[in-house]
Every structure is written in C-alpha cells, then in structure tokens.
Amino acid sequence: MRLVPRGRGLRDPNLRDRLYELLEYDPLAYSVGSRFIQIIIGVIVLNVAAMILASVPELDAQFGALFSAITILAVIVFALEYAARMWTVAGHTPRRGSPLADRLGYAFSALGIIDLMSFLPAAVVLVTGRHATLAALGVLPFFKLIRYSPAMRSLLAAVHAERRALIGCIVILTGAVLTSASLLYAIERDVQPDKLGTIPQAMWWAIVTLGTVGYGDVVPVTPLGKIISVFTIIAGFAMIALPVAIISTAFAEEVKRRDFVVTWGMLARVPLFSHLSAAEIADIMRLLRARTIEQGEVLVRRGDAASSMYFITAGEVEISLPSQHVRLADGTFFGEIALLHKTKRSGTVTATRKTRLLLLDAQDFHALIERMPTLAAHVHQTAKARLEETGDLAAAELAQAEQDDGRGGA
C-alpha cells in the first residue's frame, strides 16, 4: 500500500505528468497534443509577422492596436507555456535530481533560454513602450520552432558535431583575411591612405573580397594590388566551399542517423520483431517504408489487391469487415493473411486518428519469411491464433481467400 503524505493529494502529480506529456511527448497519435503544437506555431507566426509589420510606420499607424493585441496574446501564451514547462519538468529529467535542480537545468538550457526570450523582450516592450529599441527582439519567438522542427534540430546537431572542424575553418579564414589585408596594405597604403591606410581598413576589403561580395567601395588601383585581389577572390571560393561542405555532409549524416533511430524505435514497438537480433532488425529496416496517414484517411479498400503488410507504430486504425468492425492500435500488424494467400483485401482500413505505419511490400515480405525462418514461424503462429478467434480479421481474410480460390478453380 502506498502512503501519501498529509496535505498532498494525488491530483497534482497526475496533472503534472499529463501536462508534461502534452508539452514534451510526440503528439503524433494524440490529437490534443497535435492541436497544442498547431496553436503554438500559429501564435509564433502571428507574433513574428506583427513585429515585422509594426516596423512600417504606415502600417503601424493603421493597425497599431491589432499588432499590440497580437503581441499581448503572444506574451500571455508563451509565458503560460514557460511556466507550465518549468512546473512539469520536475522529476522528468534523465538525471532524476531534485525538483529545483530539474527546473534550473531547464531554465539554463538552450531551449529554456529560447522559451524565456520568446516573451520577455516583448513584455518589456509593452511595459516600457521602447518599441523602436526592442522591436528587433520580437523575432526571437521564431527560434521556438527549433523545438517542433526536426530539420532545425538536425542542423544544430550537425553544427555541434562538426564544431571543431568549423572552428578550424574560422582559423583558416582569419589567416587568409590577415594575409590578404597585410599584403594590400603594404602595396596600396601610399596610393589610397584614406581607404587602405591601416590594416583594419584593409581587413574590410579582404573580408568582402573573400566572401565574394565585393561591394566596390574599396578596390585596388595598382597592378600588383589587382593581382593580390585575384588570388584573394580565388581563395574566397575555397573559404566558402569548405564550411558549406562540412555542414552539408554532417547534416545529411545526421538526418540518416535520425531516420535510423526513429525507424529502430518504431520497430521496437512491434512485438513481431521483439525476438529478433540487432542484425536481423537492421536487415528488415532496409525493406520497410514509413508512412503517416491522417485521421479519417482510407489506407486500403475492400477488394484492393494485397500489395503490402502494415505495422502500426503509433495511432489506431479501424478495419471494416462485412460482418463487423475491428480496431487495431500500437504494436499490432495486419495484412499478412492476404499476402500469405495472395488474395484481395477483405476489409476497408481507415485511420481513426493520425497514425504512423511501417509498410513491407509483398515481394519483400515473401523474401523475408523465406530468409528468416523464425520470423516466418512467428507470422504463421500469429495468423493461426487469429483464426482460432471467432470473427477476427484473419478469419475473414482467409474466408475471402478460400472463396476467391474456389471461384478461380470453377
């Protein structure tokens, strides 16, 4: 029996856990979480757009009240979200520290700082009225999208993973700037003392030249200075290509790694693969294709040719059979009977909520069960168990298969 200290009820911990899942958990299969994220993203877009448009005097004079109302709404929403995250993070961190340590950890984390800065500058603007000074900080809520954008998170992870290489690029770029600036300063200082009379002035020319921007405000006039400029421009191409190549390669590898981890996690949710070794799961991963269907979307229709087997990793589908309706949720699979007997679908499959699936094509399915006897035995065992249950989907599929085979024989 669990004892609860006097004065503390069970409602708060349960509420905190539910709210934490709403804020942090993958909301794919939960419509409430999905709507919450849509609301936050909508407020972010409105707030950033309002801050940008408010900088135009004509628009600010005409729609200033609307822009202020949007800013107030964004401040309230982001402040409540920040307070909710600060409250719910206690007890949900990997290190399992004290509630104060967990909350301080979130407050000083990168995402925590972004969450705080998404509403604090705007709140200062509303209180002080220093619109012209702090309006530029109004675009900070845009960075909250990092939390909801896997692509942005992957890019940041790629930059962090290659930080040493990128620092090396900065060192090389600094050396190129100093070398080019020093050479042009030595050559052009007497000819253009107002533009290239000091090395810092020459460094401006070197930076815009290496960046291939070439504003044209500072250009060499001597033949030797022009030769130095040619080599500087050529070096600039390498200076740009080097970090771009590093980041793009790291980004591609990060996306592949993320997809691998996501797919592995999805496979781990399917009991059919729980007994397989890591090598066998990796082999299956190359054959599976991920697909997401929205609530109400029809996946397959009765009478369609059986071309794939489906594994539900998140969500729920309803299978409409001639005599009944069957619902399948996370960790289940369907369609194996139709593939085994090479018949048509006996039911229409519709998503009852947003659902994530893994697809195994028919050709790969037959090759897989031939290559993995243990998996084939598990599939046949599951199909047999379904046949023993009256009214199950597998029984309906088998009956349909036998009926079609009988018609074919006739």
C-alpha positions, 0 to 999 in steps of 0.5 A, a space after each residue: 500500500 502506498 502512503 501519501 503524505 498529509 496535505 498532498 493529494 494525488 491530483 497534482 502529480 497526475 496533472 503534472 505528468 499529463 501536462 508534461 506529456 502534452 508539452 514534451 511527448 510526440 503528439 503524433 497519435 494524440 490529437 490534443 497534443 497535435 492541436 497544442 503544437 498547431 496553436 503554438 506555431 500559429 501564435 509564433 507566426 502571428 507574433 513574428 509577422 506583427 513585429 515585422 509589420 509594426 516596423 512600417 510606420 504606415 502600417 503601424 499607424 493603421 493597425 497599431 492596436 491589432 499588432 499590440 493585441 497580437 503581441 499581448 496574446 503572444 506574451 500571455 501564451 508563451 509565458 503560460 507555456 514557460 511556466 507550465 514547462 518549468 512546473 512539469 519538468 520536475 522529476 522528468 529529467 534523465 538525471 532524476 535530481 531534485 525538483 529545483 535542480 530539474 527546473 534550473 537545468 531547464 531554465 539554463 538550457 538552450 531551449 529554456 533560454 529560447 522559451 524565456 526570450 520568446 516573451 520577455 523582450 516583448 513584455 518589456 516592450 509593452 511595459 516600457 513602450 521602447 518599441 523602436 529599441 526592442 522591436 528587433 527582439 520580437 523575432 526571437 519567438 521564431 527560434 521556438 520552432 527549433 523545438 517542433 522542427 526536426 530539420 532545425 534540430 538536425 542542423 544544430 546537431 550537425 553544427 555541434 558535431 562538426 564544431 571543431 572542424 568549423 572552428 578550424 575553418 574560422 582559423 583558416 579564414 582569419 589567416 587568409 583575411 590577415 594575409 590578404 589585408 597585410 599584403 594590400 596594405 603594404 602595396 596600396 597604403 601610399 596610393 589610397 591612405 584614406 581607404 587602405 591606410 591601416 590594416 583594419 581598413 584593409 581587413 574590410 576589403 579582404 573580408 568582402 573580397 573573400 566572401 565574394 561580395 565585393 561591394 566596390 567601395 574599396 578596390 585596388 588601383 595598382 597592378 600588383 594590388 589587382 593581382 593580390 585581389 585575384 588570388 584573394 577572390 580565388 581563395 574566397 571560393 575555397 573559404 566558402 566551399 569548405 564550411 558549406 561542405 562540412 555542414 552539408 555532409 554532417 547534416 545529411 549524416 545526421 538526418 540518416 542517423 535520425 531516420 535510423 533511430 526513429 525507424 529502430 524505435 518504431 520497430 521496437 514497438 512491434 512485438 513481431 520483431 521483439 525476438 529478433 537480433 540487432 542484425 536481423 532488425 537492421 536487415 528488415 529496416 532496409 525493406 520497410 517504408 514509413 508512412 503517416 496517414 491522417 485521421 479519417 484517411 482510407 489506407 486500403 479498400 475492400 477488394 484492393 489487391 494485397 500489395 503490402 503488410 502494415 505495422 502500426 507504430 503509433 495511432 489506431 486504425 479501424 478495419 471494416 469487415 462485412 460482418 463487423 468492425 475491428 480496431 487495431 492500435 500500437 504494436 499490432 500488424 495486419 495484412 499478412 493473411 492476404 499476402 500469405 494467400 495472395 488474395 484481395 483485401 477483405 476489409 476497408 482500413 481507415 485511420 481513426 486518428 493520425 497514425 504512423 505505419 511501417 509498410 513491407 511490400 509483398 515481394 519483400 515480405 515473401 523474401 523475408 519469411 523465406 530468409 528468416 525462418 523464425 520470423 516466418 514461424 512467428 507470422 504463421 503462429 500469429 495468423 493461426 491464433 487469429 483464426 482460432 478467434 471467432 470473427 477476427 480479421 484473419 478469419 475473414 481474410 482467409 474466408 475471402 481467400 478460400 472463396 476467391 480460390 474456389 471461384 478461380 478453380 470453377 
